[in-house]
Amino acid sequence: MAYQLNKKLINLVPYEPISGEYEVRLDANESFISVSEDMRAQICSVVMQADFNRYPDPLCTDLREIFAKKNGVGVDNVAVGNGSDELISILMNSFLEKGDKVVTLSPDFSMYSFYCSGAECENVVLKKDENFNITVDEIITCANENNARMIIFSNPCNPTSCGIEAQEIRRLIKNVSALVVLDEAYMDFWDQSILSEINDYDNLIVLKTCSKAVGLAAIRLGFAVSNSVLTRAINAAKSPYNVNTLTQEIGKIILSNDEYVRCSREQILESKEYLYNALCKYNCSGFEVLESKTNFIYIKTDRAKDIFEKLKTHSIVVRCFGNGLRITAGTKAENEKLINCLDKIL
Ligand SMILES: *Cc1c(COP(=O)(O)O)cnc(C)c1O
């Protein structure tokens, strides 16, 4: 008898980032700044000293302490993951039971529905309007009418770069009984975080990642911030050695370096401003540049596919959605090359 994959696996295809060699990659919202020579030397020294034969610290004690202090929360409010992606997976698989309803928004980060179906939960998708707006009242009504167990969305949002203000987010959390998972992956670029308020709520988990503003996509490091009851549950549900020793050590070095973190953020914001202003030149009825609260720009255009393909022939890759383009802020040279090519294409 032949082995058969089950229903939830049989149609799955492995995640494929854009393949091929491109000179300019503005497709994945990564930071264009990598660690300095000086920090690399510090990293080398922890590699030299690491106890490779031993398991890592299962609770990431030092790293949690550093993160907690920088963010004005307690150590018992912080759980660490192998990227926030892993944390999303843990939350879906452990805080939900088969058939539970999860409210997501559309468009939003695609991994929410991916993990939701893996956890065999029902995904209730709430569509944003044509300007990518959605009111908190719509979310509250949808969650409560469906008796949802979880609401998960990014704020500010990937891919739209739009955001919902803190005051409205607070009103949402207070008016639902669902667990609200607030993905603040891009909140380093906006000022509406409610991360420090997690102890005011029994139903809030805030996710943070080191892959974007901090420029550590390579090491896979993310945080879940919540009251101590929820944090304890996450720490109990995760696999014990989910964050490897090198990631913990590198994370400690980088997150302790306030100057690096602050400078990176400033340079990325500067790059975003430049890109936004340069792209706005092309604004017309078929090409609408959205105001951005993130490190990328979203453009609504029916020519998305055409522009995307033409940019590729110039060795520039961005992210293409049906009728939109998402372009990550890059180095000065990368941004200029992009604008030069767009001059020709448009
Ligand atoms: C990039 C991104 C993440 C992924 O973060 P990792 O820590 O790299 O797994 C999570 N949420 C959103 C909205 C993102 O855009």
The ligand as an SDF file (V2000), in Angstrom:
LIG
                    3D

 15 15  0  0  0  0  0  0  0  0999 V2000
    8.8290   40.1650    7.8240 C   0  0  0  0  0  0  0  0  0  0  0  0
    7.6360   39.9920    8.6630 C   0  0  0  0  0  0  0  0  0  0  0  0
    7.6210   39.0820    9.7110 C   0  0  0  0  0  0  0  0  0  0  0  0
    8.6700   37.9890    9.7920 C   0  0  0  0  0  0  0  0  0  0  0  0
    9.5430   38.1750   10.7410 O   0  0  0  0  0  0  0  0  0  0  0  0
   10.6530   37.0580   11.0340 P   0  0  0  0  0  0  0  0  0  0  0  0
   11.0440   37.4640   12.4050 O   0  0  0  0  0  0  0  0  0  0  0  0
   11.7200   37.2610   10.0230 O   0  0  0  0  0  0  0  0  0  0  0  0
   10.0380   35.7150   10.9810 O   0  0  0  0  0  0  0  0  0  0  0  0
    6.5070   39.0190   10.5390 C   0  0  0  0  0  0  0  0  0  0  0  0
    5.4420   39.8100   10.3070 N   0  0  0  0  0  0  0  0  0  0  0  0
    5.4040   40.6800    9.2820 C   0  0  0  0  0  0  0  0  0  0  0  0
    4.2010   41.4960    9.0710 C   0  0  0  0  0  0  0  0  0  0  0  0
    6.4950   40.7810    8.4230 C   0  0  0  0  0  0  0  0  0  0  0  0
    6.4370   41.5880    7.3790 O   0  0  0  0  0  0  0  0  0  0  0  0
  1  2  1  0
  2  3  1  0
  2 14  2  0
  3  4  1  0
  3 10  2  0
  4  5  1  0
  5  6  1  0
  6  7  2  0
  6  8  1  0
  6  9  1  0
 10 11  1  0
 11 12  2  0
 12 13  1  0
 12 14  1  0
 14 15  1  0
M  END
$$$$
